Amino acid sequence: LKFWLARARPAPPSPQGGAQRAMVAGSPSKPRPHVGARLTKLRKASQLLVAGAVRDLLSQDVGRLLQEALPPGSQRWLQAARIGAAARLAEAAHRAQEHAMREHRAAEPTRRLDK
């Protein structure tokens, strides 16, 4: 029985992401993500942060906050200004995140983990 457990065959690839399970001395290890999966996950998390910031900006009712200071009929241009500000925020955040990833070499540790 011990001999059979030590020679256990690896499990077939799983349908989610093609990760394979390796068997070492009869005990399963965690599935390894495909090469580049960690960096992809990091980039996706960064995009979610930007999306959350834009969503927060757009959810604020600026018209209600500034209604006493704004002239009547300012809702149309105020809405356009909010959308423009949200677009500029998203662009600036994406640029800053890409710069930070290059500056701090975020891809290097993920590549080392993938080996």
C-alpha positions in Angstrom: 0.0 0.0 0.0 2.8 2.4 0.9 4.5 1.7 -2.5 1.2 2.4 -4.3 0.7 5.7 -2.5 4.2 6.9 -3.2 3.7 6.2 -6.9 0.2 7.8 -7.2 -0.5 9.3 -10.5 -1.2 13.0 -10.9 -4.8 14.1 -11.4 -5.8 15.1 -14.9 -5.9 18.8 -15.8 -8.8 20.6 -14.4 -11.2 22.5 -16.7 -10.6 25.8 -14.9 -7.4 27.4 -16.3 -5.7 24.1 -17.2 -4.0 23.9 -13.8 -2.6 20.5 -13.0 -2.2 18.8 -9.6 1.1 17.2 -8.8 1.4 14.3 -6.4 4.4 14.2 -4.1 4.9 11.2 -2.0 1.1 10.5 -2.1 0.0 14.0 -1.0 -1.7 16.4 -3.4 -0.2 19.9 -3.7 -2.1 23.0 -4.7 -2.7 23.5 -8.4 -0.2 25.8 -10.1 -1.6 28.7 -12.0 -0.7 29.1 -15.6 2.3 31.3 -16.5 1.3 35.0 -16.3 -1.9 34.3 -14.2 -0.5 36.2 -11.2 0.4 39.3 -13.2 -3.0 39.1 -14.9 -4.7 39.0 -11.5 -2.6 41.9 -10.3 -3.6 44.0 -13.3 -7.3 43.1 -12.9 -7.2 44.1 -9.2 -5.7 47.4 -10.2 -8.4 47.9 -12.8 -11.1 47.2 -10.1 -9.5 49.9 -7.9 -9.8 52.4 -10.7 -13.4 51.3 -11.5 -14.3 51.8 -7.9 -12.9 55.3 -7.7 -14.7 56.3 -10.9 -18.0 54.7 -9.6 -17.6 56.7 -6.3 -17.0 59.9 -8.2 -20.1 59.4 -10.4 -22.3 58.3 -7.5 -21.8 61.6 -5.7 -24.7 64.0 -6.2 -22.6 67.1 -7.0 -25.7 69.1 -8.1 -27.3 68.7 -4.7 -24.1 69.7 -2.9 -23.7 72.8 -5.0 -27.3 73.7 -5.7 -27.1 77.0 -3.9 -23.9 78.1 -5.6 -24.9 77.1 -9.2 -27.2 79.0 -11.5 -30.6 77.5 -12.5 -30.3 75.1 -15.5 -26.8 74.0 -14.7 -27.6 70.3 -14.5 -26.8 69.6 -18.2 -23.2 71.0 -18.1 -22.7 69.7 -14.6 -23.5 66.1 -15.7 -21.0 66.6 -18.7 -18.4 67.9 -16.2 -18.8 64.9 -13.9 -18.5 62.5 -16.8 -15.4 64.3 -18.1 -13.8 64.3 -14.6 -14.5 60.6 -14.3 -12.9 59.9 -17.6 -9.8 62.0 -16.7 -9.6 60.2 -13.3 -9.7 56.8 -15.0 -7.0 57.8 -17.5 -4.7 59.3 -14.9 -5.2 56.3 -12.6 -4.4 53.8 -15.3 -1.3 55.8 -16.3 -0.1 56.1 -12.7 -0.7 52.3 -12.1 1.3 51.4 -15.2 4.0 53.7 -14.2 4.1 52.2 -10.6 4.2 48.7 -12.0 7.1 49.6 -14.3 8.9 51.6 -11.6 8.6 49.0 -8.9 9.1 46.1 -11.4 5.9 44.3 -10.3 6.1 41.8 -13.1 9.5 40.4 -11.9 8.3 38.7 -8.7 5.3 37.3 -10.5 7.5 35.8 -13.2 9.8 34.3 -10.5 6.8 32.7 -8.8 5.6 31.3 -12.1 8.9 29.3 -12.6 
